[in-house]
Amino acid sequence: MFDLLAPYIPALTQGFVLTLFYFVLGAIGSMVLGMPVALALGSSSAIIRLPSVAFVEFFRNTPLLVQLFWLHFALPALTGFNTTAQQTGAIALVIVMTAYMAEVYRAGFNSVARGQHEAALALGLNPRQRWRLVIIPQALAMTMPAIGNTLVSLLKATAILSILAVPELMRTTSRISDYTADPILFYSLAALIYIGSGLALAGGLHRLEVRLNRWRHR
């Protein structure tokens, strides 16, 4: 079996590295952009809140496959702005996961006890200080399990980029299995790689969650 796998390990490794690249890009982009969107969801101004709600609901309730095709084919036709398959994949992952991450953050903000807001006011903190020093840190600590689930889903979602012929792990696996006429072996190997990556990611996030919980209870 190893003799059959050996010639293709470099290609599979390159595909996995590209998968990790898209995962990291989507994770960082969504975690950064999700915060202002989540704050906008809780805004008292309808002008700010309603577009944010529309954004989140649209991208959470339409399939990623449809969004990929729409961004890659329909958007250039409407705007004249063309993107490569790799660029479309990156944009789609960041936008879609931003919608999910914003909803996770929003739930975390709502979970912070009202007494914490009142205590921050009693200390004389201004709104920016209240959010930066009191609300956001507690919300992030409480939402770590949900953030972890979202990131694991993002890791698996990178496989759909193969539809646009982005040479990540799944696309590479598909090409090799077609060439060797041995899909069972190579798709099984890809599944094991995804499982191992997901377990490693979940384990790392769990350790981070434990540390954050210790910090909260000091």
N, C-alpha and C positions, 0 to 999 in steps of 0.2 A: 504493500500500500504506500509506504513512504517513497518508493521509487517512482510511483505514479504521481505523487504529490510534489516531490522535490522540484521539478522544473517550473512549477507554477507558484511556488512560495513567494518569490520576489514580486510577482504581479499581484498576488493576493495581499501581500504586505503593503504595497503601494495603494491598493484599493482601500484597505483598512485605515491607512494614514489619512487618506482623503475623507473617509467617513468621519474620523475624529476631528479633522479640520472643520467640516461643516457642523459637527456637533458643538464644538467649542464656539464657533462663530454664532450659531443660533442661540446657545446658552448665554453667552455674554451679551449679545444684542438684545435678547428678550428680557433678561434680568435688568438691564439698564433702562430700556425703553418702557418696560412694563410699569415701572414706578410712576413716571408722570401720567401715564394713562390711567393707572389706578387712582391717583389723586384727583384726576379729572372726573372719574366716575363718581366720586363723592362730593363733587363741587355743588354748591348751592345755586350756581348760575346754570340755567338751562342751556345757554349758548355754548358753554364748555362741556356740560354733562352729556347732552343728547348726542352730539357727534361721537363722543367717546363710547357711549353705549352702542351706537350703531356700528362702530368699528369692531368692537368686541363681539357683538352678536353675529355680525356677518361672517367673520373669520372663524368663529367657534362653531358655526352651524352650516358651513359648506365644506365639502371634502377637499383635502389638500390636493388631490389629483386634479380636481376642477380648477383650483386656484393656480396650480402650476401651469396648466394649459392656457388659462386666461391671461396670466402675467406674461407668458412667453409668446403667445400668438395674438391675442386680442388687444392687449395694451399697446404694443408697437403699432398696430394698425390704427388705433385711435389717437395716439400721441406722436407717432413718428420716432419714438425713443426705443431703439433696439437694444436688446441685451443678449449675451451669449447664454447657452444652457447653464453653464456654471454660475453666472451672475444671477440668472433667474432663480436657480435653486437656492442660492444664498439669501436672496431677497425674500423669497416665499417662506423659508424656514424662520427667518427673523420676524417677519410680519405676523405669521400665524402663531408662533409661540409667544410673541408679545401679547396677543389677545388672551391667551390662556394664562400667562404669568400675571397679567394685570388683574384678572379675576381672582387669582390666588392671593395677590397682595391686598386686594379690596376686602376679601374675607378676613384676612389677618388684621387689617385696620379696624374692622367692625368687632373683632374679638377682644381688642384691648379694652379693659374695664373702664367704665365711665369715671371711676374714682381716680384713675391714673391721669386723665385729662384735668380733673379738678385739682389734683395735687400739683401738677405742672403749673396751672394757673396760680395756685396759692404761692408757689415759689417765685412768681413774677416772670416766668419765661414767656418770651414773645412767641407768636405762632410758629415761626421757623425753628426756634429752639425746641419747642414742644414736640414737633414732628421729628426733628433730627436726633434729639437726645432721649426722648421718652417713648413716643408712639412707634416709630419705624423699627428701632431695635427690638422691642417686644413683639411686634407683629411678625418680623422675620423669624424670630425664635419659635413662635407658635406655628408658623406655616412651613417649617422645614420639611415635614413629611409630604405635604402637598407639592412643595417645590421639587423635592426629590422625585416624586411620581411624574411630574411634568417633564423633568430632565430625562428620565428613563424613556418616556414616550418620545421625546425628541430624538434620542439615540436611535430608536427603532424607525422613526419617521424618515430618517435620512435614506433609508432603502428605496423610498419612492422616487428619489432623484434618478434612479436607473431608467425611469420612463423617458427622461430627456437625454439619455445616453451619457449622463455624467459618470465617469469611470470610478465610482466609489465601489465599496466591497460587493454589493449585490450585482451591479452591472458587470464587474470583473468576473464574479462567480458565474454569471449567466453565460458570458462569452466562453469561459474555459469549459464549462459543462457542455456547451454546444460543440466545441472543438473536439473534446475527448469522448463525447457520447456517453458520459458517466455523470448524469445529473445528481444521482443519489449521493455519491461520495462528496461532491463539491458543495452541494447545497446543505448537506449535513454538517460539513466543516464550517460553512458560513453561519449556520444556526448556532453551532458551539461557540464561535467567536462572538456572536451577538449576546449569547447567554453569559459568557464569561465577562464581557464588557459591562453588561447590565448589572451583574452581581457585584463586580468591583465598584462600579459607580454607586450602587445602592449602599454597599458597605461603607464607602468613604463618606457618603452623606449622612449615614446613621451615626458614625463617629462624630461628625460635626454637630449633629443634632444633640447628642449627649453632652458635648462640651457647652453648647449654647444653653441647654437646660440647667447645667451646673451654674453657669454664669447668672441665669435668671433667678436662681434660688439662693444666691449668696446674701 
